[in-house]
Amino acid sequence: MTEPSHAVFLSYASQDQGAAQRICDALRTAGIEVWFDQRALRGGDVWDQTIRHQIRECAIFIPLISQHTQERLEGYFRLEWRLADQRTHLMAKSRAFLLPVCIDDTLESAAEVPESFLAVQWLRLPAASSLADLTDRLAVLLAGDPSAGSQSQSRPDALSQSTRSSTDTPLQVRQKTVAVLPFQDLSEKKDQEYFADGIAEEILNLMSRAPGLRVIARTSSFRFRGKSDDLRNIGTQLGAGFVVEGSVRQSGRRVRVSARLIDTTDGVQRWSNSYERDISDVLTVQEEIAVSLVSALQIEVAPEVITSLRAPPASTEAYDAFRRGLQALYRLDKAGLQQAVGHFRRALELDPSFVTAAEGLAGAFNLFTELRILPPSQGFEEARAAANFALQLDPKAPGGHAWLGNIHTYYDWDRAAAAREIDTALQLAPNNAYVLMVAAKERLVVGDWTESLRLLNQAISVDPFQPFFFVHRAIVFQRVNRPSDAKKDLRHILEISPVYPRIRTRIADVLLVEGNPEAALAELQQDTPCSLRGLALLNHALKRHGESDAALALLVSHRASIAPMSIAQVYAFRGQIEEAFEWLERAIAQKEVTTNYIKGDPLLSPLVADPRYAMCLRKMNLPE
């Protein structure tokens, strides 16, 4: 047997045996001894003793991480991982032992691995990639240089584990990832921020249409307003290899737009230009900048794609109304949504061919309804009309398809139509964060939690500071019995968006299901006003039945017309099955939005064995 200090142990899920064999062959060709269990059936005392001995004696432990290991929450490879993790606790921090290798695009932030695997630098080896980096690094490690992969080589702490982007993003992806920062308003009165933001966002949107280019979404990139003094750090936090920054100065009818492209790895300016035009030409300037940036990034783009970047410009007045509508929409409150609808409608009055204004109107009404400001029968129908109008203007409008898919998911319960529209939207805009989010929600509703999680991870990689995405990923984590990850995502929202509503209530829900009502109540009481639903649930768990009854009575009195699903959850948790089904039926009849999350809801688990639960699923055209 090879001296233990020179052997490498390769651990993998059975579905990844082909990749493991390829790596094993390459390492052995390079003269590196590999302990590699190829038996299809693992287990038994002999296997157990052999594996424990090899993990205890090997020099380097290489876990292969992939979507397959993500999907398998149980498996012999997890025993191997646990044994390796336990061994690290006996080692000095300078001792190099773990070398995680990711063979696809699985993100570290969502990886189901021991904590010690996250404390070291990963090597990414997607299919068909060269294995030279792996053999070179192992040669150094086996020669005794701990700096090549020591346990102390911790990850950057600029972001929490659930949202880091630079280490989560493979280098080849990061090199073709761009973040467009908000452009600086240089007008004398400083009253044109919405206009400067609009130019930056439109450049962002135009660049996102270029195949092979990944563009960070507005929510995340605009978070760094006024912080462009440290572009390298911004690139690290966003997982972007390049940053675009610029300025806008408007004086009368003249507009001067300046932009520059910065490489975040070395801070070097790769491209810059300034444009001074009449305000009526501002749309053309945006397109020129977008095309120039794509060219500067050396992205190969076919002529027809360049042509598609040059969308027919709307009128200047219509564009101004559209920009004001977006600025209002991003507030995500009732007043902002009302203003957004007014501005989008005004833009369409001024220019009836303005496709993106129609998409914006569809999005505003979808949000109105999902936030339960408008009843589904009104809000979703308004959204449908706007989405259909957008598609009449442009059958390839991704927002039109995405919002129609959302309506089919949450209101029509037409699963085939939802999948068709969402698939079309993904084909048209595969890296659009909101299209990915709509797709992830549709998969969540039908109970395909693995695919929902994959889509959410992809959306978060494009928009790592969007709280809404983490809310839904926390829901998925609850469905797959990963409460710690759910709480981690929810607490991360408190860091990136402290005023985001009802996050403490959501944490309380997770703690309640975990069986910790005292801690749940402490969380719940930090939300103002305190959730009546939460009080009814937690007081029941704490055997304060009178207080639970009082909270439930208030919930029924105040929220029966808009939140019957919440009432059904309380009755189900309290074991009052008949009342729970009565309110669940009412929620289904009203098509209340949150009813769509019925599958896997832990608060409804007492209802699952009742035949009426399956009937409810059938009414919503959901798989049983």
N, C-alpha and C positions, 0 to 999 in steps of 0.2 A: 504493500500500500504506500501511496505517496505520503511524504511527510505532511502532517496535518497543517503545518504553518504555510503550505503552498497550495492548498486545495481550495476550490471555489464551490459553494453549494448553490445550485440553481433550483428555485422554488417557483411553481407555476400551477395554474388551474388546468385541468385536463383539456379544456377547449383550446388552450394555447400551446398544445404540445408541438405543433409545427414550428411556431416561433421559437420555442425553447430548444428544439432540436437544431434549428439554424444557428442559434447563438452558441449552443454547445459545440457544434462542429467547428465554428469559427475560432472559439477559444482553444479547442484542442489542436487545431491547425497551428495556432500561435504558440503552442507548447505549454498551455495552461491546463492543469488537471481540473476536471469538472466532476463533481458528484451530482448525478443527474438521474433521478428515479423515473424510469420509463414504464413501470408496470401500470397496466390499465386499472387493476384492482388493488387498491392500497388498504392497509390495515393489518391487524393481527399483531401478536407479541413480537415476532421476529422483525417485521417491518418497523414496528414502533421502536424497538431497541436500536436498530440500525440507524434510523433517522435521527433519533436523539443523540446517538454517538457522533454522527457526522456533523450535525449542527453545533454540537459542543466543541468539536475539534477543527472545523473548517477555518480557513483564514479570512475568507470573505463570503458573506451571505447575499445572494442576489435574488430578491423577489421580483417576478415579472408582474406588472400591474396593468390591468386592461379593463375594458368594459365587461369582460367575462368575470373577472374577480369582483367587480362591482355588483354584478347581478347575483353572484353566489354568496349568500350570507353564511352558508355552512360549507365546509369542505376540508379535506385533509391538508390542503395548502395553508389553511388558516391555523391549523395546529403547528405547522412548520414556522409560520410567521410569529406565532406566540412564543415558541421556544427561542427563536432568534431574538425577539424583543426582550425576553427574560435575561438572555445572556448579556445584552448591552448594559443592564443594570449592574453588572459585576465589573464593567470596564471603565478605565479612565476616559475622560472626554476626548483625549488626543488619540485614542485608539480607533483606527479605521476598521470598520467591520461590515457595516451595511452599505450596499450600493443598489438602491431601488432603480429598476429599469422599467419605464413606461413604454409600451409598444403601440399605443394609439393616442388619441387626444383626450384621454381621461384627465380631469383637472385634479391637482393636489387638494384644492379646497373642498372637493366633494369625495375624495378618495376614502374608501372604507378600509383603512390600514391602521396598524398600531401607531401611537404617537411618536415612537422612536424613528419610524420611517419618514416622518415629516420633519425631523430635526436635521436631516442631511440633504445634500444636493442630489436631485434626481437626474438620471440620464434618460433622454427620450430617443427611442429607436423605432420610429414607425416602420410599417412594412416596406421592404425593399430598400431601406436606408443602409448606408455603409456601417459596418460594425467596427471600423477602425478606432473610433473614439472609445468604445468599450474596451477593446484589447489594449489600447495605449494606456487608458486609466488603470486597468488592472495590473499592467506591467509595473506601473509606478507604485501602486499600492502594495503589491507583493514584494517589491524591492525595499519596502519599509518607509516610504514617504507618506506620513499621515496627512499632509496638507492636501493630497489629491482627493480625499473623501472622508475626513475625520468626523467623528460624532459631534464635534463642536462647531461644525460648519453649518450653523443655524441659518434659517431663512430670514429675509429682511422683515423687520417688524413694523414697517410703515403702515401696513394694513393688517387687520386681523386675518386669521387663517381662512375664513370663509369668503374673503373678497380679494386676496392678493391676486395681482394679475401678471406681474413680470415673471415670477417663477412658475406660475400656472400656465403661461403661454410658451409653447415651443419656440425656439429661436427663429426657425424659418418662418413661423407665423408672425412673430413680433416684428420681424424686419419688414413685413408688408402690412403693418398695422399703423394707422394714422389717427391722431386725435386733433380735432379742430377746436381751438380755444375760442372763447367769446372775443370778438374784435373790440378794440378800445374805441370809445366814443370821444373824438377830439373836437366836437363842435363847441362853439363858444359857450352856449347855454347848458351844455351837458344834458340835453333833453332828447337826445336821439339814440339812447341805449337800445331801445326796441328795434330801431332801424339797423344799428350795427350788429346786434344779435341776429337779426334776420339774414343779413348778408353772410355771416359766418355759418349759420345753420343751413342756408341754401347751398353753400359750397360743400358742406358736410354731406347733405343729401345727394347732391350731384355726384360727388366722389364715390359714394356708397354704391352707385350703379355700375362701377367698373369691376368686371370680373377679376378675381385674384387680389383685390384690395379689401382689407378689413378696416372699417371705419368705426371708431368708438362713438357711441350714441351721445346725443346732446346732454341728457341728464347728468352723465358722468363727466364729460369734458368741460361743460360749463360750470361745474362745481369749482373749477380752478380759476375763476374770474379774479383778475388782479394779482395772480400768483405766478406770473410767467418768469419771475427772476430765477427760478430753479427748474428749468425744463427737464433736466435729467431725472429729477425726483418725480416730476409729473409723469414722464414716460414710464418710470418704474411702476408707479401706482396704477396706471391705466394699462400696462402691458403693451405700450405703443413704442415702436421704433422711431417714429417721426411725430413731430408736433407742428401744427400750422398756427401761427399767430398773426395778427394784423391790426389795422386801425381804419377808422372811417371818419372823414371830416366833411360835413355838409355845410355849404354856405350858399344860401339862395337856391338856384337851380343847379349849382355845380356840386359834384360829389367826388372826393378823392379817396380811393381805396388802396391801401398798401397791404401786402401779404408776404410772408416768408416761410420757408420750410426748414425746420431744424432737425438734425439727426440727434436723437436723445442719447445715443451711446457716447458721442464725443462732443456734443454741443456745437457742431459745425453747421453753418448755414449752407444748405444745399441749393436753394433757389429763392429769389425774391423779385418783386416787381411792384410798381405803383401805376395806378390808372386814374386819370382825371377825365370825367365825362359829365354830360348833362344827366340830370336825375332820371330822365326817361330811358337812358341806356344802362341803368344799374343792373338789370337782369342779364344783359349781354356780358357785362364785366364779370359777374358771378360765374357764368359759364366759361369764360376765358380763363379765369383763375383755376377753376376745377380741372379743365383740360390740361393746363400747364402743369399743375401739381401732379396729375396722373402721369404725365410724360416725364417729369423730373424724377419720379419714383421708379422709372424704367419698367412700368407695368406694360406688358404687351396687350394692346387693345385693338380689336378689329375696327376698321373704318366705320362700320354700321353702328358700333357701340359709341364711338365718338359722336356720331350724328345724333344718337339717342340722348346724349348728355345735353344737347342743345334743344331743350324743350321749347315749344313756342311760348314766348313771353306773354304774360298777362299785362293789362294796362298798369301804369304806375299807381293809380289810385286804388285799383283792385288789389294790387300787391301790398300796398300800405295797410289796407283793411285786413288782409290775410295775416300779415305780420302781427298786427295788434290782436287778432284773434288767437294766434298761437301763444302770445305772451300772456293773455288771460287764461287760456286753457291750462298752461303749466302750473297755475295756482292750485288746481284740483280742489276748489271749493265751489259752493253753489253760486256765489256771485260771479266768480271767474268763469264758470261754465256758461252762465247766462250771457255774460259779455262776449264770450267766444262765439256762441251761436249767432249773436247779433252781428259780429264782425264778419264771420264766414258768409252769412247770408248777404251782407252788404257787398262783399267781394264778388259773389256770384251774380248779384244784380248788375254790378259794374262790368263784369266780364263773365257771361254765361258759359264760356268754354274753360273756365279755371278749374282744372281737374283736382289739384291739391286742396283747393278750398272745399270742394265737395267731399273729399276724403276727410278733411278736418271736421266738417260738419257731422259726418257719420261717426267719427271718433268721439266727438263731444257728446252726442246723444247716447252712444254706448256707455260712456262714463257716467252720464246723468243717471242711467238706469242701473248700472252695477253698483253705484253708490247709494241706490235706493232713494234718490231725490225725485225721480219720476217713476210711475208704475210701469211694469214691463209692456203692457198693452199700448202705452203711449210712446215711451222712450225708444223701444226697439223698433217700432214701426216707423218712427221718424228717422232712426238710423238706417233702416232698410231703404227708405226712399232716397236718402242721400248717397248711400253706397251704390245703389242701382244707377243713380244719375252719373256718378263718377265713372262707372263702367260703360255707360252709354257714350260718354265723352272719350274714354280710353279703355278698351277691353283689357289692357295690360296694366291697369293701375293696381299695384299690389295692395294698397290700403283698402280699395273697394272690395277686393276678394277676401282680405283678412277680416274686415268688419262684417261682411256677409257670413263668413264662416263662424264668427262669434255669435251672431244672431241665430244661426241654425243650431249652434251648440246650446245656448242658454234659453232660447225662447221657442224655436220651432221643434226642437228635439229631433231634428232630421239628421241622423248620424252620418248617413252617406253623403248628403249635401254639404255638411260641415267639413268632412274629410276632403271632399273634392275642392271646395273653395280654398281651404287652408293649404292643401298641397299645391294648388296653383300659385297662391301667394308666396309660398316658400321657394318655388321655382323662380319666381320673378324677383324676389328679394331675400335670398338665403341668409344674409347677415343683418337683416333689419331686426332690431331688438324687439319691437312690438309685434311684428309678424311671428317671431319665435315665441313670444309670450302667449299670443292667441293660440298657437299650436300646442304649447305646453298645457294650457288650461283645458283645451279640448281633450287631450289625453288623460289629464287628471280626472275630468268628469266621467269618462267611460271606464276608469279604473286601470289604465295602462300606465302604472306609476313609474316603471323603468324608463319608458320613452319620455314621459313627462319630465322626469329628472334630467335626462340627457338634454332635452330642449331648454330647460331652465338653466342648466349649467352653461349652455351655449349663449343664451340671452345675457346671462350675467357676465360672461367673458367680453361681450360687446358693450355692456352698460353696467359696470361693476358697482355703481353707486345708486342704482334705482331700487328704492325700498320695496316697491310693489312686487318685484321679482323674488326677493327674499321671503316675503310673506307667503307666496305660493310654494316656494321650495320648502318652507317650514311645514306647510300642510302635507306635502308629499312625504317629508321625513316622518311625520306622524303616522301616515298611512302604512309605511314600511317598518314601523316600530323602531325608529331611530330618534327617540325623544331628545337625546343630548344634542344631536345636530339641529333639531328643530329649535331648541332653546338658544343655541349658539347663533343661528341665523336671526332670530328675533332680537336678541340682545345686540347683535351687530347693527340692526336697524336703529336702535336707540343711539348708537354712536354716530351713524351717518345722517340720521334725520330725527333728532330728539323730539320734534313736535308731531311726528307721524302718529295718527290716532290709533288708540286701542291696542297698542303693542303689549302693554302690561297685562291686559285682559287675555291676549293670546298666550302669553307665557303662563298665566294662571291656568288656562285650559290644559296645557301640557303637564304642568305640575299636578293638576287634579287627576288626570288619567294615570299619571305615575303613582298615585296614591299618597300625595303629600299636600293635603288640603290646607294645612297651616301656612306653609310657604306660599301656596297659591293665593290665599286670602291677603297675605302681606303684599304680593305683587298687585293684585286686583285693586287694592285700596289706594294705589299710587296713580290710578287713572281717574281723571275728573271730567265729567261726573262718573261715579262708579257704575259699572254695568249691572243692571237689574238681573239680567240672565245669569251673570257670574255670581251675584249674591245668592240667587235662588239655588244654584248648583252647589256652591261651597258651603252654605249654611246647612244644606241637607247632608253633605259629606261629613260635616262636623257635628251632626246630630242636633242642630239647632232648628228643629222642625218648624217652630212658630215663626222664626225669622225667615226661613225659606219660603213658607206659605205667604208671608207678607210681601216678600220681593216678587214672588210669582204673580200674586194678585195685581201688583203694580205693573208688572210686565204685560199682563193680559190687558189691563186697562189702557195702557199708554201705547202699546206696540202691536196689538193684534192685527191691525190692518196692513202693516208693512213688514212684520217680522214673525209670521206664524211658525217658521222653521225654528226660531230660537225657543219658542214655547214648547214645540214638540221635543226638542232636545232636553229641556228641563224635565218634562214629564217622563221621558224615556229613562233618563238617568235616575229619577226617583222611583222607577219601577212601576209607574202608573201607565200600563201598556195601552189600555183603551183610550185614555185621554191623549196619549202620545200619537196614536194613529189618527185620532180625530183631527189633531192640529197638523199632522204631516199631510193628510189628505187635503186640508185647507191650503197648505203651502203649495202643494202640487197644482191645485185648481187655480191659484193665483199666479202660478209660475214665478214664485219668488226666486230671485237669483241664487241665493245661498242653498236652495233646495237641490241645486245641481251637484252639490258636494256630498250627496247622500251616501255614495259608495265608500265604504271604509271609515265612515265617521264613527270614532270611538264612543261618542256620547249616545249614539243610536244602537250600539251593539246589543242591548237587551231586546231589540225588536227583530233582529236578523232571523231568529229561528221561527218566527211566526210567518205563516203562509202569506199574510197580508203585506209583508215587507217585499217579497218577490213580486207581488201584484203591483206595488208602487214602482218598482224598477221597470216593470213592463210598461206601465203607463207613460214613463219617461223615455221609453225606448232604449233602456240601458241594459247591458248584459248582466245576467244573473250570476 
